[in-house]
Amino acid sequence: MHHADRRLQRIGFVLSTILGVIATFGLLLPASVSPVSVGVGVDKVVHFLIFFVVALPSLMTGPRNWIWLVPVIIAFGILIELIQPYFGRGAEVGDAVANAVGALCAVPVGHLAHRAWLQPRQMAKNERAKRDRGLRDRQR
């Protein structure tokens, strides 16, 4: 794997981690002050979107990481639901399912975004770097 590819994957992972930390705070705030506290039904959509957005940066920049990343995010979503009662919120199986579905739906979207947007740009950048290395080698 090219150095720039690993760097891009690290950026995606860091962004997903930051979004995960923000999601954790939002999901653990007491229901009376939480921005996630919305009407029934809409709550599941919000959970889906939160976990979709948390997973997406890592899946866009490293689409092969889904094999370990999605189970980790699903476990994170279940853990959040299990500890919410200690923060004045209710634990709901439906929320855990919405979290998991959000992470799973990010897999094909991240893969498509990677193939359509990031991969062509990264390949062009790798080709330019290879060409520049060849020019430098010939100049020596």
N, CA and C atoms as a LAMMPS dump frame, in Angstrom:
ITEM: TIMESTEP
0
ITEM: NUMBER OF ATOMS
420
ITEM: BOX BOUNDS ff ff ff
-5.0000000000000000e+02 5.0000000000000000e+02
-5.0000000000000000e+02 5.0000000000000000e+02
-5.0000000000000000e+02 5.0000000000000000e+02
ITEM: ATOMS id mol type element x y z
1 1 1 N 0.848 -1.175 0
2 1 2 C 0 0 0
3 1 3 C 0.895 1.241 0
4 2 1 N 0.546 2.177 -0.781
5 2 2 C 1.296 3.421 -0.918
6 2 3 C 1.152 4.261 0.35
7 3 1 N 2.189 5.014 0.679
8 3 2 C 2.194 5.871 1.88
9 3 3 C 0.987 6.819 1.908
10 4 1 N 0.676 7.422 0.775
11 4 2 C -0.452 8.364 0.715
12 4 3 C -1.777 7.651 0.996
13 5 1 N -1.885 6.386 0.578
14 5 2 C -3.104 5.624 0.849
15 5 3 C -3.273 5.393 2.346
16 6 1 N -2.166 5.052 3.026
17 6 2 C -2.235 4.843 4.48
18 6 3 C -2.572 6.149 5.195
19 7 1 N -2.013 7.238 4.709
20 7 2 C -2.294 8.546 5.31
21 7 3 C -3.779 8.882 5.171
22 8 1 N -4.333 8.628 4.005
23 8 2 C -5.749 8.886 3.77
24 8 3 C -6.605 8.016 4.69
25 9 1 N -6.225 6.755 4.865
26 9 2 C -6.971 5.879 5.768
27 9 3 C -6.906 6.385 7.204
28 10 1 N -5.743 6.874 7.616
29 10 2 C -5.617 7.421 8.976
30 10 3 C -6.515 8.636 9.153
31 11 1 N -6.57 9.482 8.146
32 11 2 C -7.427 10.667 8.22
33 11 3 C -8.89 10.246 8.373
34 12 1 N -9.316 9.273 7.574
35 12 2 C -10.692 8.776 7.681
36 12 3 C -10.98 8.17 9.039
37 13 1 N -10.013 7.416 9.562
38 13 2 C -10.193 6.792 10.874
39 13 3 C -10.27 7.852 11.975
40 14 1 N -9.406 8.852 11.901
41 14 2 C -9.424 9.93 12.903
42 14 3 C -10.751 10.685 12.836
43 15 1 N -11.213 10.976 11.627
44 15 2 C -12.494 11.673 11.478
45 15 3 C -13.643 10.833 12.043
46 16 1 N -13.653 9.537 11.746
47 16 2 C -14.688 8.661 12.307
48 16 3 C -14.606 8.618 13.822
49 17 1 N -13.4 8.607 14.365
50 17 2 C -13.224 8.585 15.82
51 17 3 C -13.748 9.872 16.448
52 18 1 N -13.425 11.007 15.845
53 18 2 C -13.915 12.29 16.363
54 18 3 C -15.445 12.325 16.323
55 19 1 N -16.011 11.884 15.212
56 19 2 C -17.472 11.85 15.1
57 19 3 C -18.073 10.88 16.115
58 20 1 N -17.382 9.77 16.38
59 20 2 C -17.844 8.806 17.379
60 20 3 C -17.845 9.389 18.778
61 21 1 N -16.825 10.18 19.101
62 21 2 C -16.766 10.832 20.411
63 21 3 C -17.91 11.845 20.544
64 22 1 N -18.123 12.616 19.5
65 22 2 C -19.228 13.586 19.516
66 22 3 C -20.572 12.857 19.666
67 23 1 N -20.729 11.755 18.931
68 23 2 C -21.962 10.964 19.025
69 23 3 C -22.153 10.426 20.435
70 24 1 N -21.068 9.978 21.052
71 24 2 C -21.154 9.439 22.415
72 24 3 C -21.696 10.487 23.379
73 25 1 N -21.145 11.687 23.305
74 25 2 C -21.637 12.753 24.189
75 25 3 C -23.107 13.055 23.917
76 26 1 N -23.476 13.132 22.651
77 26 2 C -24.87 13.417 22.316
78 26 3 C -25.827 12.327 22.755
79 27 1 N -25.377 11.079 22.64
80 27 2 C -26.244 9.958 22.992
81 27 3 C -26.293 9.679 24.494
82 28 1 N -25.346 10.238 25.243
83 28 2 C -25.339 10.014 26.692
84 28 3 C -25.841 11.208 27.498
85 29 1 N -26.126 12.312 26.813
86 29 2 C -26.728 13.441 27.522
87 29 3 C -28.106 13.03 28.037
88 30 1 N -28.503 13.528 29.201
89 30 2 C -29.858 13.214 29.67
90 30 3 C -30.893 13.615 28.62
91 31 1 N -31.953 12.861 28.548
92 31 2 C -32.981 13.059 27.52
93 31 3 C -33.536 14.487 27.524
94 32 1 N -33.553 15.135 28.678
95 32 2 C -34.123 16.478 28.762
96 32 3 C -33.289 17.529 28.043
97 33 1 N -31.98 17.285 27.86
98 33 2 C -31.109 18.27 27.204
99 33 3 C -30.463 17.76 25.926
100 34 1 N -30.684 16.52 25.582
101 34 2 C -30.015 15.92 24.429
102 34 3 C -30.619 16.397 23.113
103 35 1 N -29.759 16.769 22.155
104 35 2 C -30.274 17.118 20.828
105 35 3 C -30.802 15.892 20.087
106 36 1 N -30.479 14.683 20.588
107 36 2 C -30.935 13.449 19.945
108 36 3 C -32.349 13.096 20.405
109 37 1 N -32.819 13.719 21.46
110 37 2 C -34.155 13.437 21.972
111 37 3 C -35.195 14.056 21.047
112 38 1 N -35.818 13.226 20.246
113 38 2 C -36.844 13.672 19.309
114 38 3 C -38.027 12.714 19.399
115 39 1 N -39.004 12.926 18.572
116 39 2 C -40.205 12.108 18.614
117 39 3 C -39.965 10.644 18.287
118 40 1 N -40.939 9.832 18.685
119 40 2 C -40.878 8.397 18.419
120 40 3 C -40.852 8.171 16.907
121 41 1 N -40.019 7.273 16.454
122 41 2 C -39.867 7.019 15.018
123 41 3 C -38.752 7.853 14.441
124 42 1 N -38.819 9.146 14.69
125 42 2 C -37.751 10.033 14.233
126 42 3 C -36.466 9.685 14.98
127 43 1 N -36.604 9.249 16.215
128 43 2 C -35.469 8.847 17.043
129 43 3 C -34.65 7.753 16.336
130 44 1 N -35.331 6.808 15.726
131 44 2 C -34.621 5.708 15.037
132 44 3 C -33.875 6.225 13.815
133 45 1 N -34.467 7.171 13.123
134 45 2 C -33.803 7.779 11.96
135 45 3 C -32.549 8.52 12.417
136 46 1 N -32.652 9.222 13.53
137 46 2 C -31.498 9.959 14.065
138 46 3 C -30.387 8.979 14.433
139 47 1 N -30.725 7.88 15.101
140 47 2 C -29.717 6.869 15.449
141 47 3 C -29.081 6.292 14.187
142 48 1 N -29.888 5.962 13.203
143 48 2 C -29.371 5.453 11.922
144 48 3 C -28.367 6.442 11.335
145 49 1 N -28.755 7.725 11.255
146 49 2 C -27.897 8.744 10.636
147 49 3 C -26.604 8.957 11.416
148 50 1 N -26.694 8.957 12.735
149 50 2 C -25.493 9.148 13.549
150 50 3 C -24.468 8.058 13.24
151 51 1 N -24.897 6.808 13.243
152 51 2 C -23.946 5.71 13.046
153 51 3 C -23.518 5.58 11.588
154 52 1 N -24.358 5.985 10.675
155 52 2 C -23.982 6.049 9.258
156 52 3 C -22.848 7.052 9.083
157 53 1 N -23.023 8.241 9.669
158 53 2 C -22.035 9.319 9.536
159 53 3 C -20.738 8.969 10.273
160 54 1 N -20.829 8.292 11.403
161 54 2 C -19.616 7.887 12.126
162 54 3 C -18.806 6.894 11.293
163 55 1 N -19.459 5.949 10.66
164 55 2 C -18.756 4.908 9.895
165 55 3 C -18.235 5.399 8.549
166 56 1 N -18.914 6.332 7.938
167 56 2 C -18.634 6.699 6.544
168 56 3 C -17.202 7.176 6.261
169 57 1 N -16.608 8.08 7.037
170 57 2 C -15.252 8.526 6.672
171 57 3 C -14.23 7.388 6.6
172 58 1 N -14.268 6.483 7.561
173 58 2 C -13.33 5.35 7.539
174 58 3 C -13.614 4.412 6.38
175 59 1 N -14.872 4.237 6.067
176 59 2 C -15.231 3.322 4.978
177 59 3 C -14.946 3.936 3.611
178 60 1 N -15 5.252 3.521
179 60 2 C -14.661 5.911 2.253
180 60 3 C -13.164 5.837 1.981
181 61 1 N -12.37 6.02 3.014
182 61 2 C -10.92 6.092 2.831
183 61 3 C -10.245 4.734 2.922
184 62 1 N -10.914 3.773 3.505
185 62 2 C -10.378 2.411 3.598
186 62 3 C -11.505 1.417 3.484
187 63 1 N -12.06 1.24 2.27
188 63 2 C -13.265 0.412 2.131
189 63 3 C -13.074 -1.043 2.547
190 64 1 N -11.85 -1.542 2.542
191 64 2 C -11.628 -2.938 2.962
192 64 3 C -11.681 -3.098 4.469
193 65 1 N -11.67 -1.981 5.191
194 65 2 C -11.7 -2.027 6.653
195 65 3 C -13.073 -2.394 7.206
196 66 1 N -14.066 -2.523 6.35
197 66 2 C -15.414 -2.794 6.822
198 66 3 C -15.467 -4.087 7.632
199 67 1 N -14.623 -5.046 7.312
200 67 2 C -14.67 -6.371 7.94
201 67 3 C -14.457 -6.29 9.455
202 68 1 N -13.679 -5.34 9.912
203 68 2 C -13.486 -5.176 11.357
204 68 3 C -14.18 -3.918 11.877
205 69 1 N -14.292 -2.901 11.035
206 69 2 C -14.835 -1.622 11.484
207 69 3 C -16.331 -1.709 11.794
208 70 1 N -17.091 -2.327 10.941
209 70 2 C -18.544 -2.395 11.152
210 70 3 C -18.884 -3.175 12.429
211 71 1 N -18.271 -4.334 12.687
212 71 2 C -18.563 -4.994 13.97
213 71 3 C -18.181 -4.15 15.19
214 72 1 N -17.088 -3.399 15.093
215 72 2 C -16.692 -2.526 16.208
216 72 3 C -17.739 -1.432 16.414
217 73 1 N -18.206 -0.832 15.322
218 73 2 C -19.214 0.236 15.445
219 73 3 C -20.538 -0.327 15.943
220 74 1 N -20.903 -1.515 15.5
221 74 2 C -22.136 -2.148 15.994
222 74 3 C -22.017 -2.42 17.497
223 75 1 N -20.866 -2.95 17.92
224 75 2 C -20.65 -3.205 19.354
225 75 3 C -20.708 -1.892 20.143
226 76 1 N -20.139 -0.837 19.572
227 76 2 C -20.177 0.491 20.188
228 76 3 C -21.631 0.944 20.343
229 77 1 N -22.45 0.741 19.315
230 77 2 C -23.86 1.126 19.37
231 77 3 C -24.627 0.355 20.431
232 78 1 N -24.316 -0.929 20.584
233 78 2 C -24.962 -1.747 21.616
234 78 3 C -24.511 -1.288 22.999
235 79 1 N -23.208 -1.032 23.139
236 79 2 C -22.675 -0.565 24.418
237 79 3 C -23.31 0.763 24.834
238 80 1 N -23.443 1.671 23.882
239 80 2 C -24.089 2.964 24.169
240 80 3 C -25.493 2.727 24.724
241 81 1 N -26.239 1.831 24.092
242 81 2 C -27.604 1.56 24.56
243 81 3 C -27.61 0.946 25.949
244 82 1 N -26.624 0.107 26.253
245 82 2 C -26.573 -0.534 27.563
246 82 3 C -26.215 0.437 28.683
247 83 1 N -25.416 1.456 28.37
248 83 2 C -25.018 2.388 29.434
249 83 3 C -25.901 3.639 29.499
250 84 1 N -26.773 3.841 28.53
251 84 2 C -27.643 5.018 28.558
252 84 3 C -28.485 5.124 29.832
253 85 1 N -28.995 4.029 30.397
254 85 2 C -29.783 4.175 31.634
255 85 3 C -28.999 4.811 32.789
256 86 1 N -27.689 4.678 32.792
257 86 2 C -26.867 5.293 33.832
258 86 3 C -26.71 6.8 33.631
259 87 1 N -27.19 7.291 32.497
260 87 2 C -27.11 8.711 32.176
261 87 3 C -28.494 9.338 32.028
262 88 1 N -29.498 8.687 32.603
263 88 2 C -30.846 9.242 32.587
264 88 3 C -31.579 9.063 31.271
265 89 1 N -31.182 8.084 30.509
266 89 2 C -31.842 7.801 29.227
267 89 3 C -32.3 6.357 29.223
268 90 1 N -33.15 6.02 28.299
269 90 2 C -33.628 4.654 28.206
270 90 3 C -32.829 3.849 27.189
271 91 1 N -32.662 2.571 27.474
272 91 2 C -32.01 1.653 26.537
273 91 3 C -33.105 1.004 25.691
274 92 1 N -32.939 1.054 24.381
275 92 2 C -33.943 0.475 23.482
276 92 3 C -33.274 -0.425 22.459
277 93 1 N -33.847 -1.609 22.294
278 93 2 C -33.339 -2.531 21.281
279 93 3 C -33.476 -1.904 19.894
280 94 1 N -34.571 -1.186 19.669
281 94 2 C -34.79 -0.539 18.371
282 94 3 C -33.702 0.463 18.029
283 95 1 N -33.193 1.155 19.04
284 95 2 C -32.093 2.096 18.806
285 95 3 C -30.819 1.353 18.426
286 96 1 N -30.544 0.241 19.114
287 96 2 C -29.358 -0.556 18.798
288 96 3 C -29.451 -1.106 17.376
289 97 1 N -30.639 -1.504 16.97
290 97 2 C -30.838 -2.003 15.595
291 97 3 C -30.627 -0.871 14.597
292 98 1 N -31.166 0.304 14.886
293 98 2 C -30.977 1.462 13.996
294 98 3 C -29.491 1.833 13.9
295 99 1 N -28.779 1.75 15.018
296 99 2 C -27.333 2.011 15.009
297 99 3 C -26.623 1.034 14.076
298 100 1 N -26.946 -0.245 14.216
299 100 2 C -26.298 -1.284 13.406
300 100 3 C -26.629 -1.121 11.924
301 101 1 N -27.881 -0.837 11.625
302 101 2 C -28.288 -0.666 10.221
303 101 3 C -27.591 0.551 9.617
304 102 1 N -27.437 1.611 10.397
305 102 2 C -26.723 2.798 9.915
306 102 3 C -25.285 2.468 9.551
307 103 1 N -24.597 1.73 10.42
308 103 2 C -23.206 1.337 10.142
309 103 3 C -23.135 0.421 8.922
310 104 1 N -24.062 -0.521 8.823
311 104 2 C -24.067 -1.453 7.681
312 104 3 C -24.359 -0.741 6.369
313 105 1 N -25.264 0.222 6.384
314 105 2 C -25.604 0.949 5.155
315 105 3 C -24.459 1.863 4.695
316 106 1 N -23.576 2.22 5.606
317 106 2 C -22.425 3.043 5.228
318 106 3 C -21.414 2.246 4.402
319 107 1 N -21.443 0.916 4.485
320 107 2 C -20.467 0.089 3.754
321 107 3 C -20.575 0.295 2.239
322 108 1 N -21.736 0.051 1.621
323 108 2 C -21.779 0.241 0.162
324 108 3 C -21.617 1.703 -0.254
325 109 1 N -22.132 2.621 0.551
326 109 2 C -22.003 4.04 0.211
327 109 3 C -20.521 4.448 0.279
328 110 1 N -19.826 4.02 1.323
329 110 2 C -18.407 4.32 1.449
330 110 3 C -17.593 3.707 0.322
331 111 1 N -17.935 2.482 -0.046
332 111 2 C -17.233 1.802 -1.138
333 111 3 C -17.453 2.543 -2.465
334 112 1 N -18.693 2.903 -2.732
335 112 2 C -18.99 3.634 -3.976
336 112 3 C -18.316 5.003 -3.995
337 113 1 N -18.341 5.697 -2.865
338 113 2 C -17.694 7.014 -2.791
339 113 3 C -16.191 6.874 -3.003
340 114 1 N -15.613 5.827 -2.453
341 114 2 C -14.179 5.592 -2.627
342 114 3 C -13.847 5.348 -4.097
343 115 1 N -14.619 4.486 -4.732
344 115 2 C -14.359 4.144 -6.142
345 115 3 C -14.616 5.316 -7.075
346 116 1 N -15.638 6.103 -6.783
347 116 2 C -16.012 7.193 -7.694
348 116 3 C -15.203 8.459 -7.472
349 117 1 N -14.791 8.709 -6.236
350 117 2 C -14.201 10.001 -5.956
351 117 3 C -12.747 9.894 -5.483
352 118 1 N -12.503 9.108 -4.454
353 118 2 C -11.164 9.089 -3.87
354 118 3 C -10.171 8.234 -4.65
355 119 1 N -10.573 7.067 -5.077
356 119 2 C -9.636 6.165 -5.759
357 119 3 C -9.047 6.778 -7.035
358 120 1 N -9.843 7.367 -7.93
359 120 2 C -9.24 7.972 -9.115
360 120 3 C -8.245 9.082 -8.778
361 121 1 N -8.565 9.887 -7.806
362 121 2 C -7.662 10.968 -7.409
363 121 3 C -6.38 10.41 -6.795
364 122 1 N -6.527 9.39 -5.956
365 122 2 C -5.36 8.789 -5.322
366 122 3 C -4.486 8.093 -6.353
367 123 1 N -5.094 7.42 -7.317
368 123 2 C -4.318 6.752 -8.369
369 123 3 C -3.55 7.776 -9.195
370 124 1 N -4.187 8.889 -9.533
371 124 2 C -3.506 9.943 -10.291
372 124 3 C -2.345 10.517 -9.481
373 125 1 N -2.559 10.709 -8.194
374 125 2 C -1.5 11.225 -7.331
375 125 3 C -0.337 10.232 -7.254
376 126 1 N -0.641 8.94 -7.134
377 126 2 C 0.403 7.913 -7.094
378 126 3 C 1.188 7.884 -8.404
379 127 1 N 0.494 8.031 -9.528
380 127 2 C 1.169 8.051 -10.83
381 127 3 C 2.087 9.263 -10.954
382 128 1 N 1.621 10.418 -10.491
383 128 2 C 2.468 11.618 -10.527
384 128 3 C 3.711 11.425 -9.674
385 129 1 N 3.545 10.831 -8.496
386 129 2 C 4.684 10.598 -7.605
387 129 3 C 5.667 9.628 -8.246
388 130 1 N 5.153 8.578 -8.888
389 130 2 C 6.017 7.605 -9.563
390 130 3 C 6.769 8.275 -10.71
391 131 1 N 6.072 9.1 -11.481
392 131 2 C 6.693 9.813 -12.598
393 131 3 C 7.776 10.766 -12.094
394 132 1 N 7.471 11.493 -11.017
395 132 2 C 8.439 12.431 -10.452
396 132 3 C 9.671 11.702 -9.915
397 133 1 N 9.465 10.538 -9.291
398 133 2 C 10.599 9.74 -8.819
399 133 3 C 11.465 9.301 -9.979
400 134 1 N 10.814 8.903 -11.076
401 134 2 C 11.56 8.486 -12.268
402 134 3 C 12.375 9.616 -12.856
403 135 1 N 11.806 10.821 -12.865
404 135 2 C 12.538 11.989 -13.359
405 135 3 C 13.74 12.309 -12.471
406 136 1 N 13.553 12.228 -11.165
407 136 2 C 14.657 12.495 -10.253
408 136 3 C 15.757 11.461 -10.417
409 137 1 N 15.377 10.194 -10.592
410 137 2 C 16.378 9.132 -10.767
411 137 3 C 17.186 9.347 -12.055
412 138 1 N 16.529 9.789 -13.123
413 138 2 C 17.231 10.013 -14.383
414 138 3 C 18.155 11.225 -14.321
415 139 1 N 17.826 12.185 -13.467
416 139 2 C 18.642 13.393 -13.346
417 139 3 C 19.922 13.135 -12.555
418 140 1 N 19.958 12.07 -11.811
419 140 2 C 21.155 11.77 -10.999
420 140 3 C 22.245 11.202 -11.795
